[in-house]
Amino acid sequence: MGRETPVMAFFAGVTVFVLTVLPIEALLGRVVESGLLLALPIGIGMGMAAMTVVYVGMGDDPSSRHYRGAFALGALGVTFVFVLGAGVVSGGGFYFSVGAALVAGVITAVGVAIGFR
């Protein structure tokens, strides 16, 4: 696996982050006073999921360590987005929802890293 694989995965994640945050912030900016606070965590989660897909997809012959790291980051991002969305939709406080999403994402990532061998 060359150096270009992690670099391409990083830039794919950043691109997805930007392309996710800008429209969500524009839409939520009309409804919520600070739509950027909701758009940033969603963009981070989607960007991490995109990095995982690109990193694993571009890998020539990645080791199990690379797969575990990539899937753990992807699990963190996807879990973060879903738990944050559920917390915000259910009417929980924003900061509580972000904290719960972060904790759930980290627990899921650790579980995936340990279980995926």
C-alpha positions as CSV (number, residue, x, y, z in Angstrom):
1,M,0.0,0.0,0.0
2,G,1.6,3.2,-1.1
3,R,1.5,6.6,0.3
4,E,-1.1,7.8,-2.1
5,T,-3.8,5.6,-0.6
6,P,-4.1,7.4,2.8
7,V,-3.7,10.8,1.1
8,M,-6.5,10.0,-1.4
9,A,-8.7,8.7,1.5
10,F,-8.0,11.9,3.5
11,F,-8.9,14.2,0.6
12,A,-12.0,12.2,-0.2
13,G,-13.1,12.5,3.4
14,V,-12.5,16.3,3.4
15,T,-14.4,16.6,0.1
16,V,-17.4,14.7,1.5
17,F,-17.2,16.8,4.7
18,V,-17.4,20.1,2.7
19,L,-20.1,18.8,0.3
20,T,-22.1,17.6,3.3
21,V,-21.7,20.6,5.6
22,L,-22.5,23.4,3.2
23,P,-25.9,22.2,2.0
24,I,-27.0,21.1,5.4
25,E,-26.0,24.4,6.9
26,A,-27.8,26.3,4.2
27,L,-31.0,24.3,4.8
28,L,-30.9,24.3,8.6
29,G,-29.8,28.0,8.6
30,R,-33.4,28.9,7.7
31,V,-34.9,26.8,10.4
32,V,-32.4,26.8,13.3
33,E,-30.5,29.8,14.5
34,S,-27.1,28.1,14.2
35,G,-27.4,25.3,11.6
36,L,-23.7,25.0,11.5
37,L,-23.6,23.4,14.9
38,L,-25.8,20.6,13.5
39,A,-24.0,20.4,10.2
40,L,-20.5,20.0,11.5
41,P,-20.9,16.7,13.3
42,I,-22.9,15.2,10.5
43,G,-20.2,16.3,8.0
44,I,-17.5,14.8,10.3
45,G,-19.3,11.4,10.4
46,M,-20.0,11.3,6.7
47,G,-16.4,12.3,5.9
48,M,-15.0,9.5,8.2
49,A,-17.3,7.0,6.5
50,A,-16.1,8.1,3.1
51,M,-12.4,7.9,4.2
52,T,-13.0,4.3,5.2
53,V,-14.6,3.3,1.9
54,V,-11.8,4.9,-0.1
55,Y,-9.0,3.6,2.1
56,V,-10.2,0.0,1.9
57,G,-11.2,0.3,-1.7
58,M,-7.9,1.6,-2.9
59,G,-5.7,-0.7,-0.8
60,D,-3.7,-3.1,-2.9
61,D,-3.2,-5.7,-0.2
62,P,-3.9,-4.1,3.1
63,S,-3.0,-5.9,6.3
64,S,-5.6,-6.8,8.8
65,R,-4.4,-3.8,10.9
66,H,-5.3,-1.5,8.1
67,Y,-8.7,-3.0,7.7
68,R,-9.3,-2.8,11.5
69,G,-8.4,0.8,11.6
70,A,-10.4,1.7,8.6
71,F,-13.5,-0.1,9.7
72,A,-13.2,1.2,13.2
73,L,-13.1,4.8,11.9
74,G,-16.0,4.1,9.6
75,A,-18.0,2.6,12.5
76,L,-17.2,5.7,14.6
77,G,-18.4,8.1,11.9
78,V,-21.6,6.2,11.0
79,T,-22.5,5.6,14.7
80,F,-21.8,9.2,15.5
81,V,-24.2,10.5,12.7
82,F,-27.0,8.1,13.6
83,V,-26.9,8.7,17.4
84,L,-26.6,12.4,16.9
85,G,-29.6,12.4,14.6
86,A,-31.6,10.3,16.9
87,G,-30.8,12.6,19.9
88,V,-31.6,15.8,18.0
89,V,-34.9,14.4,16.6
90,S,-36.0,13.1,19.9
91,G,-35.7,16.5,21.5
92,G,-32.6,15.9,23.6
93,G,-30.2,18.7,24.3
94,F,-27.7,19.4,21.5
95,Y,-24.6,19.1,23.7
96,F,-26.0,15.9,25.3
97,S,-26.7,14.4,21.9
98,V,-23.1,15.2,20.7
99,G,-21.6,13.7,23.9
100,A,-23.8,10.6,23.6
101,A,-22.9,10.3,19.9
102,L,-19.2,10.6,20.6
103,V,-19.3,8.0,23.4
104,A,-21.4,5.6,21.3
105,G,-19.1,6.1,18.3
106,V,-15.9,5.4,20.4
107,I,-17.5,2.3,22.0
108,T,-18.5,1.0,18.6
109,A,-15.1,1.7,17.1
110,V,-13.3,-0.1,19.9
111,G,-15.7,-3.0,19.5
112,V,-15.1,-3.2,15.8
113,A,-11.3,-3.0,16.2
114,I,-11.2,-5.7,18.8
115,G,-13.8,-8.0,17.1
116,F,-12.4,-7.7,13.6
117,R,-9.3,-9.8,13.5
